Amino acid sequence: MKRAAVSIIFLALASLACMTTVEPYATYPADPTPTQTAILEEPASGAVFEIENQKSKIENCAIVIAIESLHLRAQPSEKSQVLKYLYHGDQVKVLARELKWWSIQAGNKTGWAKAEFLAESECE
């Protein structure tokens, strides 16, 4: 029994000694801005590739999908002042996206609305 345990430990240590670190296939920039193109370099061959940043394709418009109406608020809070009422089907311009609230522009008013009541759409 001791001999089997010693053999297993020896094999485990031997396999760890054989392990080497492997370079990543490609190196990516941290987070390219929407106007940048990411440059990928493969370390083994030195080949360089350009890829288009997908973030630049995010639409900046949304449609109100609330059943009746949606409050445009001064701050991202349900206790904040209501600036305007938006209705189902209204199109708005999205200025910023956060987890639960989006900063939007509706007509001449800019404020915050709950993201769950907005759906991305193509700008008209």
C-alpha positions in Angstrom: 0.0 0.0 0.0 2.8 2.4 0.9 4.6 1.6 -2.3 1.5 2.5 -4.4 1.0 5.8 -2.5 4.7 6.7 -3.0 4.4 5.8 -6.8 1.3 8.1 -7.2 3.0 11.0 -5.4 6.2 10.5 -7.5 4.1 10.5 -10.8 2.2 13.6 -9.7 5.4 15.5 -8.9 7.0 14.4 -12.2 4.1 15.6 -14.2 4.2 19.0 -12.5 7.9 19.3 -13.3 7.1 18.8 -17.0 4.5 21.6 -17.1 5.5 24.8 -18.9 3.8 28.1 -19.4 2.3 28.7 -22.8 2.1 32.2 -24.4 -1.4 33.3 -25.3 -2.3 32.9 -28.9 -3.0 36.5 -29.4 -2.6 39.7 -27.3 -5.6 42.0 -27.2 -5.7 45.7 -26.3 -7.4 46.3 -22.9 -10.6 47.8 -24.3 -10.4 49.7 -27.6 -12.6 52.8 -27.9 -15.5 52.6 -30.4 -13.4 54.4 -33.1 -10.3 52.2 -32.7 -9.4 49.0 -34.5 -7.9 46.3 -32.4 -4.5 44.9 -33.6 -3.9 41.2 -32.9 -0.5 39.7 -33.0 0.2 36.0 -33.0 3.5 35.5 -31.1 4.5 32.3 -32.8 4.5 33.5 -36.4 4.5 37.3 -35.9 1.4 37.6 -38.1 -0.7 40.7 -37.4 -4.4 40.9 -37.9 -6.9 43.8 -37.6 -10.4 43.3 -36.2 -13.2 45.8 -36.1 -14.4 46.8 -32.7 -17.9 45.5 -32.3 -18.8 48.3 -29.7 -19.0 50.8 -32.5 -22.1 49.2 -33.9 -24.3 49.8 -30.8 -27.4 51.8 -31.7 -28.0 55.1 -29.9 -31.8 54.9 -30.1 -34.5 53.1 -28.2 -38.3 52.6 -28.3 -40.5 52.9 -25.2 -42.1 49.5 -24.5 -44.0 50.3 -21.4 -47.6 49.4 -21.6 -49.0 52.8 -20.7 -46.4 55.4 -19.9 -42.8 55.7 -18.7 -41.5 58.5 -16.4 -38.5 60.4 -17.6 -36.7 61.4 -14.3 -34.1 63.9 -13.3 -32.0 61.3 -11.6 -31.7 57.5 -11.8 -34.1 56.9 -8.9 -37.8 56.2 -8.6 -38.0 59.0 -6.0 -36.5 61.5 -8.4 -38.6 64.3 -10.0 -40.6 63.3 -13.1 -39.6 65.6 -16.0 -41.9 64.1 -18.7 -44.1 61.2 -19.5 -43.2 58.9 -22.4 -45.7 56.6 -24.1 -45.5 53.2 -25.7 -43.8 53.5 -29.1 -42.0 56.8 -28.5 -38.5 56.9 -29.8 -35.7 58.4 -27.7 -32.0 58.9 -28.0 -29.8 56.9 -25.6 -27.0 58.9 -24.1 -25.6 56.4 -21.6 -26.5 52.8 -20.4 -26.2 51.6 -16.8 -27.5 48.4 -15.3 -31.1 49.5 -14.4 -31.3 53.0 -15.8 -30.5 54.6 -19.1 -29.8 58.3 -19.7 -32.0 59.4 -22.6 -33.1 62.4 -24.5 -36.7 62.8 -25.4 -37.5 65.8 -27.4 -35.9 68.8 -25.6 -35.7 66.9 -22.2 -32.8 64.9 -21.0 -33.2 62.5 -18.1 -33.2 58.9 -16.8 -35.6 56.0 -17.5 -35.7 52.4 -16.3 -33.9 50.2 -18.8 -36.5 47.4 -18.5 -39.1 49.7 -20.3 -36.8 50.5 -23.3 -35.8 48.4 -26.3 -32.9 49.2 -28.6 -34.0 50.3 -32.1 -32.6 51.8 -35.2 -32.5 55.5 -35.3 -35.0 57.2 -37.7 
